[in-house]
Amino acid sequence: MKQDASQISRTAGKVLVDQLLVHGADTAFCVPGESYLEVLDALHDVSDRFTLINARHEAGAANMAEAYGKLTGRPGVAMVTRGPGACHASIGVHIAQQDSTPMILLIGQVGRDMMDREAFQEVDYRQMFGGLAKWVAQIDSPERVPEYMARAFRVATSGRPGPVVLALPEDMLTTAVTVADARPYTATRTHMTQAQLTEATALLAQAERPILLLGGSGWTDAAAQHIRQFVETNKLPVTTSFRRQDAIDNRSDSYVGEFGTATAAALHKRLGEADVVLVLGARLGEMTTKGYTNITPPEPAQRLIHIHPDADEIGRVFGPDLGIAADMDGVAMQLAEIDLSRQNAWGDWCGTLRGEYMADTARPADAGWTLDMGQALCDVRDTLPADTIITLDAGNHTGWAQRFLRFGRPGREVGSTCGSMGYSVPAAVAASLMNPDTLVLSMVGDGGFMMSGQELTVAAQYGATPIVLLFNNGIYGTIRMHQERDHPTRVSGTTLQTHDFVRMSEGYGCYAERVTRTEDFGPALARARASGKPAVLELVTDPEQITSRTTITKLRTASAKLPG
């Protein structure tokens, strides 16, 4: 008979690991440190039930954990050491906060007897992470480890999901205690009442030119399918917020595009023409609203129905005509049964927007580029498996994927909405580790790759096989774009030294090729998929083609025409 845990003396480090198992955690990403040796030792005893992945940099570990949270809806767990380790990992916490991703960062801390002396690598994490995380705490009492861990899992997953940071004093972890485990956590969910559903659908039914905007985190496959049923039944045009394109199958006749960095001007115009906007899950942040201009605060020109899991987000920037705090799974299921009998009234409007989207995402005409990634991605997009996972870094290069690829469940789009460089490669490594039989494609620029490309050694070590599409144009593209717009020809700080990315990647244990022509991309991708190894395709693109929509020359010409 299994002995009652409350009667067993365990170190607090062992208690903490037991709580991870109680709450269903099965993986953590780390860079090991002496400040939490007791946790590492306890993990050794449960290696048959728990996988510990050691990253090459704490930022990589945190980004892997954040990607895990995005893909599973369960808190991704990262473990790092005190001081520098925590500072390096802070970017993952920032991403999780802005992207509404459940995540738990565990940080080794100096001993309690050394506090407030500026001991070696001592940091007050309550102050450091106070504005970055959903909750920050330090566990000073070993008996309270189960309490803190249960709260951490609940806070990370309830309402608007987000990151939790827990500091673990080294001497606390080595203290033996006799304490009971917590019960497995359950996330707190909010639900839309029948009266609220009636009010929302009645307001929507009055619209002549409605738009549904999906966003936020936590969209399950079932919820995505329910929303598709709702919009197709009602001929309702549906868009997504920045990098949430997988919330609806882009092949649906109701899908009309994404609001983000690669949005067509026509879609921004159509949002201005809409009379009712139904927002499900999205916060309506800067990127989605084009700097708060296509929906204007505090009172939008359009009638706004805003449904979000966290009541605090409703009315935070935009005053809605109707605000409802509710979980997306439940809302989607309720809406799937609704037929507003507006198919005839909305069909032409929806068809017009869909036609504009299809035209904008068609294979581009030949513009003379030796390697045209718009053409290259269009050539392969229909051959990609339906469950392909695409991870996105920061930078203009992602505009080609966001514009020309088709997303939708069971495939996933995993990108940082906070614009963090260095995210895509570690996210792809985590995605491939979690889904070993799934094609995982990482989109990253040469600048972003140099920040985190070393995490491909993690893929090689653990047998993951992501394929990195490395866009190499020799510049920090997004910043160069802004430079040319505001200070044309005055290039400063945005040029990158050329590297031999193929040799570098081969040294990481990857299959690697250099691609310089459009027609060579498809065969190179096929060879990378067949290699059975993590792979890097270096895509040598012309810096003149600064985005999927414009060139440096056009930016300079437009700037020259401005008054003054």
N, C-alpha and C positions, 0 to 999 in steps of 0.2 A: 504494500500500500504506500502511495506517495505521502511523504511527510508534509505536514502543514507548514508552509513557509513562515508563518508567524512564530513558529517554535524553533526556527533555525537561526543560529548566529551567522551573519554574513557581513562582509565588508560593504560599505556604502557603494563602492564601485560595482560589486556583484549585485547589489540590490538594484542599481540603476540599469544594468544589463538585463536583469530579470524583468524590469518594467518595460523595456523595449520589446521584449518577447510578449509580454502580457498584452500590449497594445497593438500587436500585429506587425511590428517592424521586422523586416527581414534583411535589410541592407543598410550599410552606412558607408560614407565616403570620408576619407581622412587623410591628413598628414600626421604621422605619429609624433607625440611629444612626451617628454618626461613628466609633464604636469598632470597627465591622466593615465599613467602606467597601470593603475589599478583597474581602470575600465578595459584597457587593452588586454590585460591578463584575464579578466573575466570573460571577455569575448573568445578567448582561446578555447574555453570549455564548451562553448555553444557553436563552434564553427560548423557543425552539421546542420544547424538551423538558422544561422545568421552569416551573411556574407559581408566581409570587410574589404573594401577596395581602397588601396593606398594610392592617392593621386601624387602628382609631382609638384604641385603648388596648392596652397590653401585656397586660392581663388578658384582653381580647377575643381577642388573637392566641393566647395560651396556651390559652384555652378552645376556640378553633377547632381548634387542633392536637390537643387532647385528644379532641374529637369525631371528628376524622379517624381517630385511632387506634382509637376504639370501633367506627367503622363499617367499617373496612378490615382491622383486625387487624395493620396495619403501623404502625411508629412515626410518629405525627404530629410534624412538625417545626415548631418556633417559633424565631424569631430576634429578640432584643431587645438593647438597649444596656446598658451597665454601670449599676450603682448603682440609681437610681430605676426604670429599665426592668426590671431583674431583680426588684426588689421587687414591682412591679406584676404581673409574670408568675408570681410564686411561687404564687398561688392555683391556677393551672392545674396546677402540679407537685403540689400537695397533692391535688387532685382525682384526677389520674392515679395517685398512690400509693394512695389509699384505694379507687379504683375498679379498680385493677389494669389500667391502660391503657398500652399501649406509646407512649412519647413521648420526644422528644429536644429539650431546650431548649439553644440555642446562645447564649451571652452574650458580647458584646464586653467586653474587659477593658482596664484601663490597661496601658501598656507595661511590659515586664519591668524596665526600668531605673528605674521609679518605684515598684516594689512596696514595701510596708511603710512608706510615708511618709504614709499617708492622703492620697494624691493625689486629684485631682478625681474624685469618684464611685467611689472604690476600695472594694471589698468583698471579703472572703475568702469565696468561694462554697463552698469545702469546709465551712466552719463554718456558713454561712447555710443551705445545703440539706442538710447532713449527715443530719438527721433526717426530711427530707421526701422525698428521692429514693432510688431504688434504688442509684444510683452517681453520684458527683460527682467531677469531675477538672478539672484545668487543663492545657492543652497548651502546655508551655513550649518544646518542641523541634519546629521545623517539620517535620523529617524523620519525626516519629512521628505526623503527622496521619492517615495511612492506618490505622495500628495502633489509635489511639484511636477513630476513627470506626467501624471494624469491630467493636471491642469494644462500643461504644455500641449499635449495632443488635442485637448478640447479647444483651446484658444486658437491653435493653428488651423483648425478645420471648421470652426463655427462662424456663422455670419459671413462676412467677407474674409476668406482665408488669408493667411499671412505668416510671416516668420516669427518664431519665438527663440530667444537667446537665453541660455542658462549657463552661468559660471559655476565651476565645480572646484572649490578649494582643494588642493592636493591632500592635505591632512584629513579633510573631511572624508575623502574617498577611501582612505585606508582605515577608517574607524569601523570596528565591528559593532553591529547592532542586531537586535532581534525585533523585526517589524513585519507586519503583514503586507502582502502585495495589494495594490489597488485593483479594482475590477476594470475590465477593458473599457476604454473610453467610448463614448458615443458623441458625435457632433450634434450641436443644437441647430435645428432647422426651423425656418419660418415658412408659413404656408399661406397661399392666397385663398381667401374665403369665397364662397359662392357669390356673395353680394359684391365683392370686389371684382370678381370675374365678369359679372353681369355689367358692372359700371364700366370696366375697361373695354369690353367688346362693344358696348353701346356707343361709347365715344369713338372707337375706331370705325364703327359702321357708318358714322356720319361723314367719313372722309371721302373726298373725290380723288386725291392724289396721296395715298398713304405710303409710308416706308417703314419697314421693320428693321431695326438695327440690333444685331446680336453681338455680345462681347463678354468680357470678364472671364473668370476661370470656372472650372468645375463642370464643364459640359460633358456629359456622358454620351456614349453612343446612342443610348435609348432616347435621351433628351434631344439629340440632334435629329434623330429620325422622327420624333413627334413634331418638332418644329417644321421639318420638311413636309409632313402630312398637312399641317395647318396652312402653310403658305401656298402649297399647290392646290389644296381644296378651294382656297379663296382668291387665287390669282394675285397674291400679295407680293410685291417686290421686297426682297430681303437683302440686306447688306451686313457686313461685319465691321467691327472696330479693328484697330491696328493689330495685325498678326493674330487674329482670331478666326481666320478664314475656314478652319476645319470645323467650326460650329455648325456649318450647313454644307451639304454636298454642292460644290460649285457647278456640277453638271445639271443641277435642277434648273428648270426653265424659270424659276422664280428668283434665282440668284443673280444679282446685278452688280456686284463688286465690293471692294474693301475700302474703308476709309483709313488711309495711312500715308506712307511716304511715296507710294506709287499710284495714287488715285488719279483717275482720268478727270480732266476738267469738267467733262459733261456730267459726271456723277455729282460733283460738288454743286453744279448748277441745278441738278434735279432735286437735291436735298433742299435747296433754297425755294424750290417750287412746291415742295410737299406741304400739305396742310395739316397732316397728323403724323407724328413720328412716335412709334412704339419702340421703346428701348428695353431690351431684356439683358440684364447682367452687366452691361457696360457702365463704366464710371463717367463716360463722356470726357475723357482727358484731352490734353493739348493736341496730341497727334491725331486723334480721331476727329476732332472738331476743327482741324486746320487752324490751330492757334486761337480757338474759341471764336471763330469767325463764321463758320457755316451753320453753327447753332450758337446764338449769342446770349450771354448771361446779362442780367439775371433772369429776364423773362424772354424766352425764345419767341421768334415770330411764328413758328409752327406750334400747333397744339402738341403738348408733350405728355406722353404716358411713360413713366419711368418705373420699371420693376427691377429691384436689386435685392440681393440677400441681406444687405446691411442697411438698416433704416437711416444710419448716419450719412450714407452716401446720397440719399434722395434729398434734393434741394440744397446740397452742399454748394453747388455752383449755379445750377439751372433750376428755376422754380417750375415744377411740373403742374400741368392741369390735374393730373392724378398720379400720386405716388403710392407704391405698394411694396412692402418689404416681404419678399418671398424667395424661396429656393427655386433655382431654375428647373431642376428635375420635375418638381411638382407642377410648376407653371406650364412647362412644355406638355406634360401629360394632359392637363386640363384644356389647353388650347387645341390639342390634337382632335378633340371631339367637337370643335366649334365650326359651324358652317354659317357664315354671315350672309350668304346668298348675294355676294357682291362680285361674282366671277365676271359677269358681263360688264359691270361698271368699271372694274379695275383691270380687266384683261388687256385693253389697249395700252394703258399706262404701264403695266408690268411688261408687256411685250416690247414697248419702246425702249425701256431701260435695259432689258435683257439684250435687245439687239445692239445697243450701244456698247454694252460690256463685251459681247462676242466680237464685235468689230475691233474693239480696242485690244483684245487679247489674241487676235488672229496672228498668224506668222507674219512678221514684219517683211516689208518689201526690201529688196537688196539695196543697201545704202553704201556699199563699197567697203564695208569693214571686213578685214581678213577673217577675224573670228567675231561673229555676231551672236552673242549669247541669247538674244531673243529668238533668233532662228533656231539655234542649237537646242534650246529647251523645248520649243514647240515641236521639233523633230522627234523628241523622245518622250514627251509628256504622256502620250496615249499608250506607251509601252511600259510605263512604270506600274508596278503592282499596286493594287488598290489600297494596301496597308502600308505603303511607303511612309516613312517618317522623315520630314524635312526639318533640319535645325538651321536657324538663321542667326547670323552675327549682326553687328551694327555696320552701317555703311550703305552707300548707293548701290553696291553690287546686288544687294538683296531685292532691289526693285525689279530685276529680271524674273526672279522666282515668284515674287508676290504678284507680278502682273501676268506672267505667262503660264505658270503651273496651275493645275486644278487640285484643290484640296477637298477634303471631306472624309468622314469616317468610313472604314476603320483607319485610314491614314491620319497622320497628325502633322500639324504645323507647330513647331516648338521654337519660339524666338523671344528674346528679351524685348518687352515693350518699353523698357527704360533706356534702350539704346546703348547697352554696355558692350564695348568691344571685348573680344576674347571669349565670348560666351559659346559660340556655335560648336567648336571642336569638343570641349568637355561635355557639352550637352549631348552631342552625337555619340561620344564614347559611352555615356550612361545609357542612352537609348538603345544602343546596340548590345550592351551587357544585359539589359533587361529583356530585349527582344532579339535573341540570337538568330532567329530564322527570318528576320524582317530586313528589307533594304532600308538603310539609314543613310541619307545624303546630308552632308554639312555644307552650307554655303558660307564662305568666309573670304575676306579680302586679304591682301598680303600684309597689311598692317595688323589686322586681328589675328592672323595666323602666327605672327611673330610674338604675340602675347601669350598664346596658350597652345601652340602646336605640339609642344612637348608632351601633352597629355595623350597623344597617339601612342606613346610607349606604354601607357596603361592598357590601351586596347590590345596591343601586341602581347603584353604580359598575360592578360586574362582571356584572350581568344576572341575579342570583339572584332567586328569587321565593318566599321563605318567607312563610307567613301567621302572624302573631303574634296569639294569643288573649290579650288583656291583661285580666286579672281586676282590676277597679278597685273596691275596697271602702273606700278611704281610710284604711287602717290597715296596720301590719305584723301580719298576721293570726295567724301562729303565735305570736309573742311575746304578742300580746293574749290569745290563748287561754290561755297559761300564766299570764298576769297574772290573768285572771278566775278561774282555777282556784285559784291560791295566794293572791291578794290581790284578791278581788272588789270591783268598783266603783272601785278605786284605780288609775285609768288614768294612766300616766306614760311619756312618750317613744314611744308607739306610734301616735300620730295623724299622718296625712300630709296635707299641703296638696293640695287639688284642682288638677289641671293640665288644660289643654286638649290631651289626648293626640291628638285628631284633627288639629288644626293642627300640632302638633309632628311627627307622623308624615308629614303631607303635606310638611312642610319637609324631611324626610329623603328625599323622592322616592317615598313610598309611597302606595298606595291606602288610605283609612282611612274607617271608619264607627264610629258610637257605637250600641251595641245595649242597649236597656233592657227588652225583653220577650222571653220565652221563644220565642214564635212567630216573632219576627223573626230569630232566630239563623241558622236554616237558609238562608233567602234571602240574608242578608248574607254568609254563608260562600260561597255560590254566586257572588255578585258579586265577592268578593275573588279567588276562583279564576279567574274570567273576566277579571280586570283585566290579567293579564300583567305585573304589577308586584309587588314586595314589598308586603305588606299588613298592616294592623293593624286588628283589630276590638276596640274598647274595650268590655268587657263590664261594665256597671255593676251590681254585685251588692250585696246588703244585708249590711252588716257583722254584723248579728245572726246570719246564717247562717254561723257561724264555720268550720264544716267540713261535709263531706257527711253527717255523722252527728249533729251536735249544734248548739246555739245558745248565745249568750252567756247568755241567761236561764236555760237549763238548767244551765250551769256554775255560775252564781251560786247557784241553788237547791241544787245538790248540795253546794257549799261550805258553805252555811248549815246543812246537816244534819250536818256533821262535828262530832265532839265537841271541846270546847275553844273 
